Structure formats: structure tokens, C-alpha cells
Amino acid sequence: MVDFALKTLVHDKVRFAIAVIGVGFAVALVLLQTGLFLGLLDNASVTIAHIDADVWVTAKNAENVDFATIFPERRVQRVRSTPGVERADNLIVWFGSVSLPTGAQEQTLLYALNDFAAWRIPWAIDTGDVEDLRRGPYVFFDESAGKRLGEFAIGDYREIFGKRLRIVGRTQGALSFTTSPITFIDYRLMQSLVPESLTGQTTYILAKLSPAADTAAVIEELRHRLPNNDVFTRAEWSARSRDYWVDNTGIGLNFVLTVFLGGLVAVVIVAQTLYASTMEHLREFGVMKAFGGSDALVYRIIAKQATIAALAGFALGVLPVVFADRLVESFGLKLQVPQLFYMVVLLATHALCLGAGAISFRRVARLDPLLVFRT
């Protein structure tokens, strides 16, 4: 059975190669699209995931972490005095204009805190000491800023909001959903750069709860004390930030359509290949049935062919994904494909190919063996 299935499938090597390439293209399309989708969503909440805060206090109806709205910074005192809160600090997130050496201007997303180390941000420091941010007009640039803000070295200067700031550190992985690199700056220095908007104002309050605190009770009390703010757990704020981009940019629909089209391509090509192979060897199937071969035997043969096409196509489709990381990073994007998802795609590819083989099975199942001997 195995030999017959393989021989009939590869009898026309060109057709078989086209089927494998088609399945491989579909697999690569699904994996790459999913990886880019998850990479973008990770950017949408990467700072929320890394900042060591259990609770985020935001402006009322805030939709995502990047597009912040100001409120009075003195409200942090209400948070600090809430039972169960171990510590709390203000955080400013603000888009800033950077003047490049070329004379052009670019955008960066500024994160401003009084004590970065206490909140474990930046989470991946390549060069520099984050404590230096307190000591003068200094900033930390992320390595991704090289493409948007020009190549830089420690000790270089950039103008942000017209003020000349020295780069004293380099971080890794700090990239927003908008692909604007994240820049880290002292809280008071940030307020001085945009005094008309930020004097006495903040955009978030970070809260770390004591180990014995009842999270739900603390959040309820914070909502009572801060009726003009919203209060979220880390997970809730992360999900809200991600959902904003999925709902408002169309990337969710784009992801679904790409996966659907990838699956459709695989089904159509495999179905056509298996059907053509079956029609070319219809006499052999007829002889098999004439000598007592059951429909189950026929389907096992076609299922074997579908499995071969699925496995070969999957292996071909995975190759470009494995080596695509560097290329994707060169465009300022991230590719994240969980290991488990490879298995999901393999099983889905196999299932779709088996479904495509059902067309050929129905043709053979209706075949009258006597007709084979009459021709």
C-alpha cells in the first residue's frame, strides 16, 4: 500500500513538486504572518510586561499605553497611602521629536521615571548605568533607534524638544507598536522639556503591592479613591493595550484573511494534485477494487499521499521562517512564532491535505471495477 501510494504520487515529479511548493508557500505564509502579528502585539505591551508593577493607574478611558493622557501627579499620594500598596511612583509616557544630525526630525517614545532601577526598567541594558539618568541631561537610547534616529554611540548628543541631551546608555528590545524606539529619561527632566503640558502632571501611576495584599480589594479601594482615573491589573492593562491595536488597525482581520488564504491555497493545490494522480491511475484502483480492495484501503492510500504532501510541504515552508529573523529585524519588526504553534500548523496542514484527498476518494469510491475491464 505504501509503495503504491508513493509511486503514484511521484509518478509525475513536476506535479508533485508543484504540490509541495504550494503547501510550503501556504505554511510559510501562515507562520510568517502569525509571527509578525504576535511580534507587533508584543510591542504593544512589552513595557507593561517588563515593568515591575502589579497595578497601573491611568487617565479615565485610556485605551493603550502609548497614547497617554495627563492627570495631576499629586494623585500618587492617594495610591501610596492605600493599604496593601508597597510603593507607587509616577510614570510619564510621551512622544518626543528628535532632531537628527541630517537636519531631519523623527519621533521617539519617551519613558520617564524617578527611579528606573526600582521598577526594573529598562529590562535589557547593553551599555551604561541607569542611575546616570538622575545626574544630568542624559538619555538611554534603544539599539533599534539606529534606524530611525541615526546611528549613535555612547557620548553622542541628540536634540529632543530642542534641548541637547547626551546618550549615556544603550538598551535592547524597547520598541513600541508604532515601531518608534523607546527612549528612557529622568522624570523631572522630561517635565522640563514640555513644561506647558507636563508641569505638575503625569500619565500613569505604577503601584507595587505587598505580598500579603488582596489585589481585588486594593484595586477596589483605589477606584474609590481615584474616581477620575481607571485602575487596571498588569494583565488587564496589557490586554487592553493589545486589543486597541487589534480593533483599530485591522491587523486582526488581516491575520485571519492571510491564514484563510494560506489554507485555501494548500487545499486547492493538494486536491488538484491528488485528483490528477488518481485519474491517471484509475485502472490500478479499479483492479484493486475488483480483487476485493475495500474503500478503507483506497482511502488509506490517498491519505498516505496527502500525508506525504503535507509533511514535505511543511518542511519546505518552515525553512524560510527559521532564517527570517534577521531580515525581519532589519525592518525594525519582530518575528515571534511559539514552538507549540509549529505543531498546530503541522496538524492543521495535515488535516487540510486529508480533506483535499477526500475529493479523490469519492471519485474512486464510485468507481465500478467492471468498467475497468471493459475498456
Steps between C-alpha positions, in 0.01 A plus 500: 500500500776742595700431185197537277403830667849644467562380145172637367552831675855563369433347160475855366787664685424850374142483622612363836759779533235762427276351770781504757596858409135605527462349845837645602394846384178475700685381812761775472228762446309392811810474720648833389170685530436352843856577614473863388155531656621369837815712476294816452271407789804440717621852417160634601546381858873431534555770762195390700636148508845606623422783743476356851157646576199300613254784440483783244302817569414675173301798385129438459421294189866457405517257208862390474835562663652699212229766468505640851284774653615726780354539849633664821812330633399566862252213478790265556472588871154344514643184351794489740269538799272214391526190723673218316711727275870447565621782278372723219657744255399721211588402146489725195465350152524765230584523131797724437652667197869424441717720279739283298853596389364506143258779589198272481270422792371168629274381779599309810285374787638636826467312831571718804540380860672620813641157583535264205686232695217463753259409219749283311490707187679504259496122515794437267789745531780451252720790612480756780368543853134596531577699816684752280164625371452684831827689468443733208349554153552139398303233314515130426433406137388157388714328238202507262529881495792471260265466203260777596721742691831442323790281606628607839771425755519554873596862556319628190239773526147534363255788528162405647240778510786735412717408800840338446516171694790261535459129429643312800354153450373248248213256551356207305149399404327827594280552195141624495214378281545806280865385453615827658803414716459551873727752672551507878533833679481643851151597618574863594709553188207377292267752666747780432507414129122550463415735787177628349351148503685304767570736788330340799353233273560131437353234273508184717545393858678169556417306815676201653288310751625337816521118484208454740272751329164401355532630144126526438445689828786741430373574149148559633636745756712678237197540276312650794784742579561591134157534338644702211752231408490141381681226690622179336701196593806439287318228302192718443702799380712281274190344342336841459805642323519201266127502428514867404736431212318185390163679497614831351763409241349203321799275565269241657292475183815500288637212707180294464482560123863402450458177694182422304665567163802295598280205589298544180815495287614177663161329460457597135850397390503171689147414390591565136821298526340200670202503265723512192713216638188297576355549153828394339500176701128435497554159335728390783240603757235314303709182498556537873127526562426211263724275709321591821666823601272692738423869505701521824807371314452757227469781751813385681690526173370850429552600864861383471548720195344797679728440800811492281400827334423658839828398664715595203320834460521576872875433505546728200283775651680502835843565347449867401338573837796363694741727313272805479574648843795713393324627189191598698710674766669707229158657435452583868248219558489187713414145400358289782384149420441286812637146475155358569360689202725306262328182616158664459583600143633151423182335626284754316697447178459125532126535565452731200692267272293204618189702431627581152554127440131436566422624147715227349359240739144574393598452136655159567226395741243542221715310253344179358787246465326330203536817299878466526500160333262612227736767373 
